[in-house]
Amino acid sequence: MKNGVYNILKARFLIDDDAMKNWRFIVFLILLAIVMIANTQRFEQKVFQIAKLTTEVKELRSEFVDRRSQLMKLKMESTVSDKMVEKQIFPSTVPPIKIKVKKEEEKTFLKKLWQ
């Protein structure tokens, strides 16, 4: 037992005759660790990007609501009439009249013959 621990501390498993298989396994573990680190890094970048886009969506949604309320206020009749009074345009006192246009029937060839 004492000799086994001593050999591990001295790294004898790396310089023995069958060390090549140990080196292959160590290189495999190093490559696996690099792939895991890269994968974690990409995952964290995507999480940060999602958080950033979420806050941007919230800001844009609040700006949209604000602009929509401003538009509703500008479309109100009282606001429009106030703006028109500034330009010396006053609302009409006479109500509008509906105009009805009667369309003349086109006479077809047969109707012209019967008349």
N, C-alpha and C positions, 0 to 999 in steps of 0.2 A: 504493500500500500504506500509506504513511504517512498519507495523507489519510483512508483507510478506518478505520484504528485511531483516528485523532483524532475522526472522526465518531461512532464507537461510544462513546468515552470522554465525549464531550460529549452523548451520548444524542440525537443528531439524528434517529434513526429513530423517536423518539417524537413529534417535533414537525413532521415533514415533512408534505407534502400527503396521502400515502397512509398516514399513521400510524394511522388507524382500524383497519386490518386487523392491524397490529402490536399495538395495544391489545387487540383481541379475543383474539389468541393468548396474550398475557401473562395476561389474566384467566382464560382456559381453563387455563393452566398452574398458576395460583394455586389455582383450584378443584380441580384434579386433586391438587395437593399436600395440600390440606385433607382431601380424601376419603381419601388414603393415610394421613395421620396419624391420622385418626379410626379407620380400619380397624385400624391397628397397635395403637392404644390398646385397642380392644375385644378384640383377640386376646390381648394381654398380660393383660387383666383375666380372661379365661377361663382362661388358663394358671395364673394365681395362684389362682383359685377351684378348679381341678382339684387343684393341689398341696395346698391347704388341706383339701379333702374327702378326699384320699388319706390325709393324716396323721390325720384324724378317724376314718376307717374303720379304720386300724391300731390306734388307741387303743381304739376300741369292740370290735374283735376280741380284743385282749388282755384287756380287761375281761370279755368274754364267757367266754373260756377260764378266767380266774381264778374267776369266779362258778360256772362249771360244775364246776371241781375242788372248790370249797367245798361245792357241793350233793352231789357224790359222797361226800365225806367225811361229811357230815351224814346221808346215807342209809345208811351202813354200819351193820350190826347192832350192832357193839360200841359205836358212838357212841349209838345209840338206847337200848341197854340201860343205858349209863352215865347217860343223862338220866332214865330211868325209875327207877333206883335212888335218885336224888336226890329223887324224888317218892314214895318208898316203894312203888313198883310193881316186883315181881320177876318174872322169867321163869317160865313154868309148868314144872313138873317132869314133868307128865303129858302124853304126846304127844296130839295132837288125834285125834279119832275121826271118821271119815267117816260121815255120815248119808245113808242111801239112802231115798228116799221112793218108794213104789210108787203109781203113779197108777191109780186104778180106771178100768176101761174103762166108757165110757158105753154104756148099752144102747140100741140103736136100736129103732125101732118093730118091725122085722122080728125082731130077736133076742128081744124081749119076747114076740112071738107064738109062737115056736117053743119056748119054755120051758114 
